[in-house]
Amino acid sequence: MKKRMDKGMQMKINEAAKMTGVTIRTLHYYDQIGLLRPETVTDAGYRLYGEKDMERLSQILFFRELDFPLSQIKEMLDSPSFDRNEALRAQHELLKKKKERLERLIALTERRMEGEKEMSFQEFDSSEIERCKEKYAEEAKERWGHTQAWQESKKRTNGYSNGEWEAVMKESDSIMQAFAQSRELAPESEEVQALVAKWQDFISARYYTCTDEILEGLGQMYTADERFTENIDRFGEGTAEQMSKAIAFYVSRRKNNG
């Protein structure tokens, strides 16, 4: 099977596994922890991975190749400030350093095979790679890790089991689907406003205390950041805009009511 994906194509989980070399069990696990959720799940329960899913998987595999833990990978990829090109540059630099270390080790084994007796251990040194990884992780964390909401979310979600993560994702998708089904309604209608309140309560219950100020910022980001827009609009084109407008009205009304 060819190791590339045509634009607009979707593939089943076994096809994605065969294409990437990632096991089906691993893909199920990535889904459970919210690291990689398929674009579509059919009524029959089949997971279908789209182009954006496979792009995210490639990022996950790059980071895994560099030994980043899954929790850290998820934090970086889910950050609104995540920059794919910047990440690729950092990955390229780290992989070059990893290649240089492997080349030193290969040269060492060749010298030993030729009879060299001198013991050398400097070729095993991976401290430079570790320093670069720590530097990149620290820079990524500085972009979003200083907020109280982020700290609260990290502390709370770190304790979630696979089953709890699955329940969180189902609840989130259910609210998103309700927003998608409300696209023909006015954002200020009572039904849609009730969905905004439900969404705010969900974030507060599952992640961090979602104040009106935070909610307002999220609403703006849903349409200002194309990554958020694309992710939300997988439930139906225009869902992100509906949420954004509804949130803006919700927060404005609460401010006016003092």
Disulfide bonds with the S-S distance in Angstrom:
none
